Amino acid sequence: MRGEQMAVGWSAIIVAAGRGLRMGAGESKQYLSLGGRPILVHTLEVFERMPEAEEIVLVASEEEIGKARALVERYGVSKVAAVVAGGADRQGSVREGLKAVRDGAEWVMVHDAVRPFVRPEHIRRLQAAMEESGAAVLAVPVKDTVKVVADGIVRETPDRSTLWAVQTPQAFRLALLRRAHDLALAEGLAATDDAMLVERLGAEVRVVEGDYRNIKITTPEDLLWAEALIKGGGTDVPDRTRV
């Protein structure tokens, strides 16, 4: 409509290449059933239904690419533009996903396939922070006291008020994230998340408060909690029609 500003579009990289050994299941955790559908499908549908998501790049393990493509087709996830093989670790998988992002894209969000409860309103707040600073992450304040431990001995107790548990999506200007990954590859650096690589460039990374329900399903206990979130009153998987 004339006079209205169009929402900024972005690409989503969904990382689904992990094997999930802590789950102890017979298949990768992202393909386990949650509420009658694979966890991965729940996650993909969050981004499928957001108008701002212009494409989805799905990163799967090489041996499960066929399985991932079959799910995309079965559930009609039309925004998946590419299904690519991941790397040796998560960092390598994100790097492979970045190669598949469409030409001309400016912004990208990286999300764990096993976080199906992320809410569109939080993604939109993340987007706003990303547009302001070039990099932003979802996170929640840490509720427990955290100890720094070495050799079984407490070495330090950080101030809990300064500690946040980081989630995904993490959102970046595409060129910035690619530069961060290129530098990490050249220096042989391994990081636990994409924001850490961007921080090393001296870039400002904004923190956007998310939701404690945006859990990462990695253990059998997590899966039980996820099932409870679906079945429990008022804590369903986000309403996919209200995005």
N, C-alpha and C positions, 0 to 999 in steps of 0.2 A: 504494500500500500504506500502511496506517495507520502513522504514526510516521515515514515517509519524507518528506523535503522535496522538493516538486516543483521541477524545474529551471526557472529563469527563461526565459521565451520572449522572442523578439525578432523584428523584421522585418529582412529583408535587401534592400538596394537594390543591384542589379547594374547597373553603368554600362557600357552597350554602345553608346554613341552616337558614339564616335570613328570617324574615317575611316582613320586609320593610314597617313598619307602616307609615313612612313619605311619602311613595308613594301614599297612599290612594287608591290603586287599589283593585280589587276584588281577586287578586292572588299575590303570592310572586313576588317581583320585578325581580328576576332572570329568571322567566318564561315569562315575558312580551315580546312582539314582538318588534324587532329592525331590520328594513330593511327586514321584512318578515320571520325572524327566531328568536327563543328565545334568549335573551341576554346570557343565560348560554351556548348555543351552540356556539355562536361566541367565547366566552372565551375558551371553551374546545378545539376548533379547532386551536387556537394559539399553544397550547402545543402538540396537536395531530400531528402537522406537523413539530415539531422541533425534529430532530434526537436525540438531547441530552436528551430529556424527555423520560425516560425509562418506566415510568408508571404514571398513574394518579389515585389518590385516591379522589373520589368525596364525599364530606360530605353534606348530605341533611337532612332536618328535617324528623323526623320519619314518619310523616304522608304523606310525599311527596317522599319517597324512590321509590315507584312504578313509579311515574311520572318522576323522574330523570332517572331511568333505561330505561324507554320507550324512552326518548329522546336520550339517549346514543345509543340504538339499532337503532332507526329510522335514525339517522344521521351518523351511522357507526363510532363512536368514539372508535376505537379498543384498544387504550392504557388505557382505564379505567379498572383498575384491580379490583377495589372494589368500591361499593357505600355503605356508612355507615351512620348510624344515628348520628346526631350531639348532642351536649350537651345543657345545659341550656343557655349558652351564647357563643359568638364567641370563647373565650378562651377554653371553654369546647369542642367546636366542633373541634378545631385544635388538641386538645389532643386526641380525638377519631380518627381523621385522622392519627395521628402519630402511633397509635396502628396498623393500617392497612398497613403501609408501608412495603414493601417486606423485607424479611430477606436478609442481606448482603448489603443493601443500605447504602451509606455513606453520601450522600448529599440530601437535600430536599429544595424545594421552596414552600412557602405558598402564595396563591393568592386569592383575592376576586373574586367570580363568577361574580360580577357586574362591573368588569373592563375589558371590551371586547377590548379596544383599545391599550393594551400593545403591544409593538413591539418586534419582535425577536431580533433585534440588541441590544436593551436595556437589554433584558434578558441575552444575551451573555456577555455583559459588567458586568452585575451583577454577573454572574457565575465566571468571572475572579477575581472579587474582593472577592467573597466568598472563592475561592480556596486559595487566599493569606492570608486571615485573619480568616476564619472560620465563618464569619457572615457579611452580607451586605444587604442594603436596597436601593430601588429606592426612589428618592425624587426630588423635584423641589424647587428652591429658592422661598420664600414667596414674593409676589409682593406688598401686602398691608402692611401698618403700623399696628402692632398688639398691643393692650392694654391689660394689666392684670387688670381685674375688679373684685371688691368684693363689694357686697351690693350696686351696682349701681354707684360705685365711682372708677375712674381710680387710681390704686395703683402703676403701673409701665408701662413704655414703653420700651420693650426690643429692643436692637439693631437689626434692620431688617436684616442686613448683616449676622447675625449668625443664622437666622431662616430658616428652610427648612420644607416644607410640605411633609410628608412621604406617600409613595404609596405602592402598592404591584406589583410584588412579593417581598417577603422578603426571603433571602436565607441563609441557615445555614448548618453546619456540623450536621448531624442527631443526633449524640450522645449529642452534645451541646444543641440542642433545646429540646431534651427529658429531659435532666437534668434540664434545666431551667423551664420547665413545671412541673416536679415533685416537685421541690422546691416551686414553686408558689402554687401548690395544698396543700402541707404540711403546708405552712404558711398562707393559705387563702388569697393570694394576687390576686387582679383583675387588669389586665393591659389592655391598649387600643390597644396594638399590641404585636406581638411576640418579636420584638427587645427589647422592654422594659424589658421583662423577662430575656433575654440574657444579657442585660446591667447590671442587678443586680448581675450577676455572676462575673463581672469584665472583661468580654470579650470585645474585640475591635469590634465595628460594623462599617464597612465602609459605606460611602454614595456614591451612584452612581447617577449622574444626569440623570433623566428620561425625560418625555415629559408631557407638560401641557394637552395634549389630552388624557392622561391615566386617564380619569375621573372615579369616582365611581358613578354609577347611583343609587341615593337614593331618589330623589324627582322628581315630574313631570317636573320641569324645567330642571333637568339633562337629562331626557329622550328626551325632545325637543332638547337639545343641541346635544345629541348623534345622533338623526335623522339628524340634520343639518350636523354633521361631516360625515355621510355616503353620504349625498346628495351633499354636498359642493365640489367644485373643489379642488382636491389635498389633501383632508382630509378624504379619504375613510377609511373604516375598512381596516387594513393592508392587502396587497396582500398575500393570503395564499399560493400562489405558489412560493413565493420568500422568503424562510426562510433559 
